[in-house]
Amino acid sequence: MDKSLLPSIYEFISQTYPFSQLDSLEKDATANKIKITYHTTGEELDNENLAGAGLFMIRAGVVEERNKTDGTLRARFEAGDTFGFTQIDKEGESDYKFVFLENTLLYLLPKNV
């Protein structure tokens, strides 16, 4: 990761629960482990990209969580929201899919961290 991004990531997680509860050293270590991805409108996140991956934080954009079986809306997330808690211990198929409603900058804190 480009080290010039660390101050921005640190500032963001400092304002994002549950990471805002960490002390400064823990926030610094966490910021160093964040993976950044960019998703375009209409793109989907599911299965191996979601199940067991870790916790996702939306830096910018809007995402809908939908049930895979019938496509019904389960939740809508926007900048500052964290998701992935129910899928963190899953392997293989995820229960849900996430659809990006806007171009979205997504932070991922991998499960192993």
Secondary structure by P-SEA (a helix, b strand, c coil): ccccaaaaaaaaaaaccccccccaaaaaaaaaabbbbbbcccccccccccccccbbbbccbbbbbbcccccccccccccccccccccccccccccbbbbbccccbbbbccccc
